[in-house]
Amino acid sequence: MKREAAVSPGFKGTEFLDLSPEELLAKCHEYRAEAETFATTTNSKMREAYVQLVKQWSLLADDIQNGIERRAA
């Protein structure tokens, strides 16, 4: 039986509180890429969950990027 890959077991949401916007943006891209990998490589019913995670990480990254740009203006 093939074991499904787990999403970052070290993920701790509280770590995000101490990150700068730029660091937070990088983390969002990192987690999005990880979810994207799982979405394209899994052959289970978990695929849709990973696809949704990709969308959510992308939306969060877009919001953070917009905030960074507004702050710089």
Long-range contacts (C-beta under 8 A, 24 or more apart in sequence): 4-42, 4-44, 4-46, 5-38, 5-41, 5-42, 7-34, 7-35, 7-38, 7-53, 8-34, 21-64, 21-67, 21-68, 21-71, 22-68, 24-64, 25-61, 25-64, 25-65, 25-68, 28-57, 28-58, 28-60, 28-61, 28-64, 29-57, 29-61, 31-57, 32-57, 32-58, 32-61
